[in-house]
Amino acid sequence: MNRAIITSALPYSNGEIHIGHIASTYLPADVTTRFLKQRGVEAYYICASDDFGTPILIKSEQENKNPKEYVEYWRKCHVDDFKSLDIKFDFFDQTSSNENKKFVQYVFTKLYNLNHIYKSKIVQFYCNFDKKFLPDRYVVGECPYCKANDQYSDLCEQCGRIPKSIINPKCIICKKTPIKKETEHYFFKLNKFSSKLSTWLKNNTKLQADVKKYVQNWIKNGLIDWDVTRNITWGIPVPIDNLDQVFYGWFDNHLAYISSSIKFLNGKGLNGKKFWNSANIYHFIGKDIIYHHYLFLPAIRLGINEEYKLPDYIPTRGHLKLHNKKLSKSRNWYISIKQFLAEYPADYLRFYLILISQYSQTDLNFSWEEFITIINSELIGNLGNFINRVLKLTDSKYFKKVPSPEKLDEQDNDIINKIIKTKKNFDSTMDQNNLDRGLKCILKISGYLNKYFQHKEPWKKEANSDNCIFISLNAVANISIMLYPFLPTTSKRIWMQLGIDENIKMQYNEINIITPGHVIKTPQPLFAKIEQS
């Protein structure tokens, strides 16, 4: 297909984005979108802020803020962080948009009319003092497993287990003990779609095999119907029965993938629904939300008769740890985007995170020592060194003018063949979403070129020196094109120093891009070495 819609898990409007979010989700999606666009695919990266849910309501109440004002503050912070990292969305919407509200209510109503939704009574915590039902995050107590205090009723952050029944429950608002009270909720018949989900997983060969395997095991063990409503005020209202309830966040937020895309595409004068159904659909996620994206999300689309096609790709990556400890905002063990960019350029972070991030669920580790070593040795010592040497020598010995090549010798032909082979390998790895391997292809050819340049000694201006400069300058241009999805700012600086237009990024299949007689600009070092303290 020559069309693609790329989405990523929506950033929750409740606190800072940290480098873990960037590593698993937003950076891989951004790199992939830029790569597809270079290849001539009509690709759009669509995202939105996730504006609803109990945690947001709790925090806004604690800070004496209106929930709408609260989420708008964090939405703006997130937009600024993404921009500072060169993560470029074609459209960044929000789940609280009127379009998404209407779409969510439409999907629910259709599922209800097709008998995929039912109402059922459940027992839930209720606070007699505050006169309200208490969703999971409004109740804290002692974990029955590890005995940790002040844990949520739906998750112990100390041991990571989900308590069946919290000990000594307390309402987080008034600190009093709640009672159990009967209420009614709407449930989605997830188990009803077990067979169709199994068929979809079996037939979709583009999904990660390891993820599919244990998702299929979940199906075999039996799926549980999902409670899709909550007794809170902040959310999208349930459109029937006049219930004082809103939709559970995981019912409405992933539908924003569709509603935001349709809104954007229609605004461009395209038929949004037709485009969606004719495009490759990517959902970039971290491994903690596999259940939602491999089961809940596709089941809902199956439930509305695949009015909107299911995803083709769900690229899933592991969590980023910091010095081998799990990132945690509540425990202040994380690195925010602002913290990082106060010390280092955005392309340093993009380079490092892509290089260490495998296309798998394997957790990865951020180490300051490793970060400094990789930046200094690979980005600067390998890649930056080759580019700077070529440009500086062209400036000083050739007066900025690209020489004409003569008859190529064996070394010249060998390095050209290596460049051609590397580009083919690069394309293949990128098509398979192995972004780390794609970046390593660039570093590999840069390593070859450093040796070629050193062996040829073009600074002596002997026989075939012109060949070396001509080939090396075109190698720099080719590297800059391959590098663009990963390090857009660096690539633009290379193009400026080469004296060529930014449209070079579309000359994807060319080898000789710079012609004899072309004049480059005055070169400047691309990177600054990190000094170890």
N, C-alpha and C positions, 0 to 999 in steps of 0.2 A: 504493500500500500504506500502511496505517496502522501499520506496525511497521518498526522499523529496528534493526540491530545495527551499531554503529560500532566499528572497531578502528583501531589505529595500530601502526606498526612497533615491535616490542618494544624497550625500552631495555636495552642490554647491561650486565650486572652487572659492569662492569670500568672504573670511573672515573666522573668527574663528568658530569652532563648539562650541556650548554652552550646558549646561546641559539640556536645553529644548529639543534639538535634540536627546540627548541620551535617555531621559525618554520615549519619545513616540515611538521611532523607532528602534534605534540600540541596545539598551540594551535588550528589549523584544525579538528581533530577535536572539541575541546571546544566551540568556538563553534558548530559544526554541530549537535552533540548538544543543546545548550541551545536553539537555534533550533527544531529539530524538536519538542522537548518542548513548547515554547510553542505550537506549531501543533497540539497534540493528538496527535502521533505517539507511540506507545509505543516510545520509543527508549532504548537502553542502550549506554553507552560501556564497552567491555570491553578490558582490556589485561593484560599480564603482564610480569614480569621475564624476560629471556633469560639463563638460568643456565649454559648449557653452552658448550663450545668450547675450542679450544687456547689462545687468549690468556688465558682465565681460569685455566686450569691452569698456564700459565707464570708468571703474576703471583702466584698463590697459593703456588707453589713458591719463587719468589724471596723472598717475604715470610714463608716458613716458616709458612704458614697452611693449614688444611684448606679445600679448595675450597668446601665447603658453608658454612663460616663466612665465607669471603671474599665469596661472592655475597650472603649475607644482610646483610652490612654495607652493600654498595652498594645493595641493594634498599631498605633502610631510608632511605638517603640520597636515593634517587630519589623515594620516596614523600613524603618531607619537602619536596623541591624542588617537586614537582607541587602539593602542597597549598599551598605558599607563593605559587604563581602562580595559585591558584584554578582549576587544572585538575582537574576532578572526574570521577573514574571511578565508574561504578556497581559495578565489580568489578575489582580488580587482583590477578591470580593470579601464578603462576610456572611456567615450563616444567619445573621439577623436581618439580612436584606429582605425586602418585601417579596422579591422573586423566589428566594429560597423558602420562605414561609409558605407561600402559595403552592410551591412544588411539593413540599413535604406533606402538606395537607391533602394535596391531590393524590399522592402515592398512597397515603394511609387510607383514604376513602376508597380508592380502587381495590386495595388489598382487602379491605373490610367487605366490600360488595362482592368480591370473589371468594369470600369465606376463608380467607387466610388469617383473619384477626378474630379473636374472641375475647369476651370479658370474663374475668374470674375474680373471686374474692381471695384476698390474702390477709395475713396478719402482719401488721407493721408497728414499729415504735410510734407512740403518740405522746406528745408533751401536754399534760393537763394545764400546766402553768402558761405556756405560750399558745395553747389552743391550736396546735398544728401537728400534722403527721411529719415524722422526721425521716427524710431520706438517709441513706447509708452514712454520708459524711457529716451528718448532724448528730451522730451518736458515737461517743468514744467510751472506751473501757479497757479492761484488762484482757490481754490475749490468752485464750485457754491453753495455748501450746507452749509459748515461751515465757508467759507471765509478765510480759512487758506492759507497762501502764500507758494510758493516754493514746491508745491505738483506735483507728477507725473500725466500725463494726463490719466493714466489707473487706478490710485489708490490714494486716499487721505489717507495718513497715520495718519492724525489727527482724522478724523471721521470714517474712514474705508469704506467709500462709493466709488463707481466707478463713476466718473463724466461722464455724457453724452457728455459734452463739457466744456473743461477747460477755465477759464477766463484769458485774457491777457497771452496767451501762449508765451514761450520763448524757443529758442534752447539752450540746456545746453552747447553747445560747444562755440558758439560765442555770446550768450545772446541776439541775434536779434530775431525779430518776424518772425516766419515762415509763409508760405502761405499754402493753401490747393491745392493739385495737384492730378490728377488722375494717378493711377498705376494699374498694374494687379497682382493678387495673386492666388495661388491655394487653393482650399477649399476641405475639406473632408466632405462627405455627412453623417454627424453624424445622422441627423434626419431619414435617410433611415433605420437605424438599430434599431429604437424604439421598434418594435415588438420583434425582436430577443433578444434584451437586456432585455426586460420584461420577456420573457420566461426563459432566463438564470438566472435572479434574482429569479424568482419563484421556479425554480428547484434546485438551489444551497442552500441546507439547512445549509451549513457550514458558510455562511456569517452572519454577525451580523444583527439581525432582525431590530433593531432600525435604522441602517444605510440604510438597504434595503428599509425601508418604505418611507423615504423621497427621496431616489434616484428614487423610482418608481413614486413619486409625480412629480419630475422633468420631467420624461418621459411623464407623463400625460399632463403636462403643455406645452409640446412641446420643443424639442431639437433644438438648433441652429447649423447650419453647422460651422465647425471650419476652420479658416484661418491658414494654416499650413506652410506658407512661410513668410520670413522677408527680408526687403531691407537692409541688413548689410553684412559685409564681413566675420565675424567670425562665422563659423558654417559649417554644412555639405551641400555641394552644391546640388541644385536641378538638377537631371540628365537629364532633357529634356528641349528643347527650348532655351538652352544657355542663360537662364535668369541670371541676376546678382543678384541672390537671394540665400538664404540658408533656411534650415528648421527651423521652430519654435522649440524652445527647448523642448516643451512638445510633439512634434511629434517624436523627435529622442531619448530623454533620457530614456524613459521607455522601448524602444526596446533593450537597453543595458542589461536589465534583461536577455533577450533571447540570444543575441549575445555573451555576456560575459560567460554565462553558457555553451553554445555550444563550445566556444573556450576552456574553462577549461576542460570540459568533454572529448572532442576530444583529448586534450593533455594528458589525462590519459589513452588513448587507448579505451575509451568507445564511443558508438554511441550517441553523444550529443543530437540530435533531438529525437531519440527513448527514451532516458532516460527522457528528459523533458516531453514527452507525456505519460510516464508510472509512473510519480512521482506525489506526492502531491505538489502543487505549493503554496507558501506563499508569499504575498507581505505585509510587515509591513510598515504602514504609519501613519502620523498624520492626524487629521481631516480636515486640510486645503486643502488637495489634494484628497478628496473623489471623486469629480467630474471627475478628470482625471482617477482615477483607477477603478471606478465603471462604467464609461460610455465611455470615450474616448479610453482608453487602450483596453478593451474587444471588442469594436466596430471595432477597427483596426484588431484585431485577427480574428473576425468574417468575416471581409472584405476579408481576405486572406484565407477564407474557413477553418478556424481553423487548419491551417497547424501546428500551435503551440497552445496547449490547453490553455484554459482560467484558471485563478487562482482558486484554491479550497478555499483558505482562504485569506482574506484581513484584518488582525487584525488592527483595527483603535483605536487610543487613543487620548484623549484630549490634550490640550496645558498645558504646565507647566508655572505657574506664579511664580514670585518672590515677596514674601510678598504681594500677591494678586494684583500685577500689572503685566500687560503683558510684557513679555520679549522683549527687543528691542535693537539690536546692534547699530542702528543709534542714539538712545537716551542713550546709554551706561548703560542700565539697564539689565544686564545679568551677569552670572558667567561662565567664560571660563573654559575649562577642566584644563588648566595649572594653573589657579588661584586656583582652588579647590585642585588639587593634591599637590600644594605647602604647603598646610596646613594639609591635611588628606589623609589616604590611599584610594586607589581605591575601595576596598571592602566596605568601609563606604558609599560611594556614591551609589554603586550598591545596597547595602542592603536597604538604605533609599528610593531610587527612585522606586524600585520594590514594596516595602511595601506600598507606598502611591499611586501607579498607578493601578487604576481599569481598567478592560477590558471594557471600554466604552468611549464615547466621552466627558465625564465629565472632565472639566478642573481641574487640581490639583495645589496645591500651595506648593512652597518650602519656608519653614520658618527655619531660623537658630536656633531659640529656639526649634522648634519641632525636627529638625534634631539632635541636641545635646541630647535632652531628649530620643528620640528613640534609638540612638546609645548606650547611657549609660544604659538605662533600659532593652532594648530587646536584642541587639546584645551582650553587655557585661554582664549586670546583670543577664540575663536569659540564653542565649546560651553559652556564654564564661564561665560563672560561673560554669555551670554543667560540661562542658568538662574539665576545668582546675582542678576542685575538684577531679574528677575521676582519671585523670592522675597523679596528685600529690600524692593522697593517694596510688595508685598502686606503685608509685615510692618509697614512704617513708615506708609504712607498709608491702608491699609485695615484696620489693626489685626488682621492675620492672617486676615481673613474674606473668602471668595470672593464677589465681587459678582454680581448678576444681570445678564445681558446684556440690552441693549435692541435696537432695530431695527438690524440689521447694515448697515454701509455698504459701498461698493465695495471698499475696502482689506480690510475684515474678510472678506468673501466670497472675495476673491482669495487671502488667506493660507490660509484653510480649504481651498480647492481645491488649493493647492500642497501642503498637508499630506497630503490624500487621495491625490494623484498620487504624492507621494514614497513613501508607504507601499506603493503598488502596485509601484512600481519597485524598492523595497527587497525585497519578497517575491520578485519575479522574479529579481533578481540573486543572492539567497541560495539560491533553488532551484537555480540554475545553478552554485553553489559559488564564485561570484565574491565572496568575503567582503570583499575590499578595496573593491569597488564598493558593497557594502552599507553599509559604514562611511562611505563618501564621500556616500551618499544622506543619511545623518543629518547630516553636516557641511554639506551643501548646504541642507537645510531650516533648519538652525540659522542659517546665514548670512542666509537670507530673513527669518527671525524677528527677528534683530538689527536689520535695516533697518526692518521693520514696527514694532517696538517704539520705535525711535528716532524714526521719523516721526510716530507717534501721540502721543508725549510724554505718557503717562498720568500722570506725576508732577504734571502741571498740574491733573488732575482736572476736565478740561473735557468737552464732549459726546463721548460714545462712549469715554471713558476706561475705563468699566466693561467695555465689550466687549473692549477690548485686554487687560485683566488676565484676564478670564475665558478668552479664547481662548489667551492666552500660558501660563496655568497648565495648561490642558489640553494645550497643545503640549509643555510640559515633561513631563507625564505620558506622552504618546505617545512622545516621544524616549527617555524612560527605559526604556520597554518594548522599543523597537527596539535600544537600547544594551545591554540586559541580557546577551545572548550574548557580547558583546565585553568589557564592563567590569562584571561582576556586582557587585563591591564598590561601585563608584560608583553603579550603579543603586539598590542597596539604601539608600545614603545619601540619594539623591534622594527615594525613597519615604518615608523617615523624616522628612525635612524637609517633604514635602508632607502628612504626617500620614495616609498611606494604607497599607493592608495589602500585604504582599509578594505576595499573590495577584493583584495588579494585572498582573503579568507575563503572566497568562493572558487578560487582556482585550485580546486582540490586534487585534480588528477594530473596536474602539470608537474614536470620535473625542472625544466629550464624556464624560470619565471622572469629572471632579471637578464636583460640583454646587454651585449657589449656596448660600451659607450655611456651606459646609464651612470648618473652621478649620485653617490650616497651623501647623507648628511654627516655632520660631525658626531662621532660616536661618544656615548657616555656609558659608564658601567650600569648594568641593569639591576644589580643587587649589591647589598652591603653585607659583609660577613658579620655573623653574630659573635661578639666577643664573650667568652665564658667568664663569668664573674667568680 
